[in-house]
Amino acid sequence: MRLSERNRRFLSFVVTQTVAGHSDRIKAYAIGVDVFGRDDSFDPGTDPIVRIEATRLRSALATYYETAGANVPVRIAIPPGSYVPSFTWHSSDTGPTESTPPVNTYQAASANADLPAIVIKNLTDRAVRLAAAHGDLFTETLIKRLATAGFRLFAMPSVERRAAAIAIGKLLLHPDETYALDIAVHPMSAGQRFSWCATDLRSGEIICSDFVDEAERDVPCASSIDTIAAQAAESVSKALGG
């Protein structure tokens, strides 16, 4: 990838901070001071260096993934309006030839080889404690129900679990009958929204997507979350042929 030394430092800084769990520190001021050597009086509003270099970095990344990095399985992007990088798996017709069994922590003994694999990712904001706790319960219960139905299940690992991430990356390079299932608990002014969305990794088509709103007066407990997870599992299972 052809990056200037300045943008190499930029990319290294934002990726390192994100992997370390400090994405909240990735601000224009911190980048200006820590990456570009500005002093404590640095004002991103009057000195556009961070915005300019971010634009150049986005362009360099896009060019790289369109050319030499076309078959790279893990892609880094700097979304417009933010300096926090995102990481996505890119499926390709070509990839590693060696065979590495994917990490399959949640596969049930009754797994049905005729059913597709599902890669589950909990997108709940970890900064919101109540939503994060309910998101974990929702995830665990949904996994249990889908595993019981016979699906092969994979949990998208954190960036720290490098070995698991690489294994799932190889799975996604050849996504025959593999689906992504994004779930989340969203805090709202009067309660919470439990959502799920299943996507075909081969085409990007959304197979099923739905949500359940829980009013604040009915604060979700284990039993109500189980009911919501059962509805989600039934919805996903029906859509994927389970």
N, C-alpha and C positions, 0 to 999 in steps of 0.2 A: 504494500500500500504506500503510495507516494504522499507522505505527510511532511510538513515542515517540522523542524525541531519544536517549534512553539506549539503546534497542534498535537504533536506526539505527547507533550507534557499535559496538554489540555485533556486528551483522551485518557491518558493514564490516570490523571487525577480523578475524573468523574467516575471511571470504571472502578478504581480502587476504593473510593468512598462508598459507592453503591454496594460492592461485594462485602465491605466491612459493616454494612448496615447503617451507614451514615449519610444516606441520600438527602436527609434534611439539611445537611451542611453544604449542599451543592447550590450555592447562590452566586450571583454575578460578582458580589463583593469578594467572596472567598476566592473565586477563580482569578479575579484581577490581582489580588494580593499574593496568593500562594502559587499561582501558575505564571503570571505575567510580571511579577515583581513590583507591582504598584505599592506605594506606601499607604499608611493608615488613613490618609486623607482621600483615598480613591473614592470617586463618586461615579457609579455606573450610569447615572443619568446624564452626566456631562462628558464622560470619557467612554466612547462606544467600543473599546477594544474587544470586550468579551462578546458582544453581539456580532461584531465583524468576524472574529475568529471562529465563532460557533457556526456561522453561515458557511465559511470556508471548510470547516470540518465536516459538516453535513454533506456538502458537495463532494468532498474527497471520499467519504464513506459510500455515497451513492454510486460514484464512478467505479470504485473498487468492486462492489458487489455486482455491478453490471459487466465487469470485465474479468480480471484475474481472480476475483473472489466469487465468481458465479456459483461454484459448487461448495462454498464454505457452509457448513451446516448451522452454525450459530452466528447470527447477525446482530450487530450493534447499531442502534440508531439514536440520534439526539432529536427527539420530537420538537417541532417548532413551538416556541413559547415556554420551553423548559430546557434546562441543561442536564437533567437527570437522564442517563441512558436507559434504553429499553433493550431487552434481549429476546430474540425470537428464533425459533427453529425454522430452517428453510429446507423443504423437501426437494430432492433432486433425483434425476434418473441415474446419476452416478454417485458413488460414495465409497466408503471403506469396504474393501473386499473381505477383510477378516471377519469372522463371526464371533460376536460377543453377546451372550444371552442378556436380554434386557432385565433391569431390576424389576422385580414383580412382587413387591412386599405384600400386596393385598389379594393375591390370587387365591380363590377358595378351592377346596378339594374337589368341589363339584364343577369346576370351570369347564365350560362347553367350548370345544375347539371350533364349533361352527359359528359361534358368536364373535363379533368384532372386539378388538381391544379398545379400551378407553383410557386416555391420559387425563387425569383429573387435576385441576389447578384451582386452589382457593384464592380468590382475588380480594377477599375482605381486607379492608384497611386495618393494619395491625395497630395503628396509632389510636384507634377507637376501641377501648378495652372491652366494653360490653359486646359490641358487634364482633370483635375478634373471638371472644369466648364462644358466642353463639355460632359463629362461622366454623369453629373447630368442631363443635358438637354436630352441626349440620353435615360437615364433611365426613366425620366418622360414621354417622348413622347412614348416610347415603352410600358410602363405600360398602358397609356391611350388607345393605339390602341388594346392591348391584352384584356383589360377590356371590350372595346366596342365589341370585338369578342365573349365575353361571358365566358372567362376563369376566374377561381377563382385565384386571385393573392395574394402572400404574399411577403413582402420585408424582406430579412434577416436583422435583426436589429443589431445595434452596440452592443458590449459587455456591454455597460452601461445600455441598455434597458433590464434588467434581466427578467422582467415579459414576455415581448414579446418573448425573446429568449427561455424561458422555454416552452411557448405555441407552438412555431414552432418546438421545439425539440420533443414535444409529437406528433405533426403531422407527423414528419419524422420517428417516431418509427413504424408507420404503413403506409408506403408510397404507398398504392394502388393508382394507377393513379396519382402519384405525381412526378413532374419533377423539376430538378434544372436548372435554366437558369442563366449562368454566362455571364456577359457582361463587356466590358472594352473599354477604349480609350487609345491606346498606342502611345506615341510620337515617331516619327521617324525623321531621319535627314532631310527629305524633306516633312514632313507633319504629318498626323496622321492616325492610323488604328483603325476603329470601328469594334469590333469583338463580336460574340455571340456564345454560345455553350449550347445546351439543352441536359441534361443527365437523363436517367431513373433511379430514385433512388432505384428501386427494383433490378436492375441487374447491374447498373453502365454503361450500354450501352449508347454511344453517339448517340442521335437521329438526331441531325442536328448541323452543325457547319459551320460558314462562316464569312467573313469579307469584309469590303469596305475600300479602301485606298483613302484618300483625300489629294491631293497635297497641298503643302504650299501656292501656288499661289491662291488656292481656299479655303481660310480659312473658315472652316465650320461656317455658321451662323444658326439661328433658322430654316430657311426654308430647308437648305441642310441637317441638322441633322434630320429634320422631314422626309425627303425623305429616308434617310438611315434607320431610325427607322421603316418606313413603309415597307421597304424591309425585315428587320429583323423580323417584326411581321408576315408578309406573310410567310416567311420561317418557322418560329416556328409553326404558326397556321396550315400550311399545313402538317408539320411533325407530329403534335399531333392531327390531325383530326378535327381542328376547321373550 
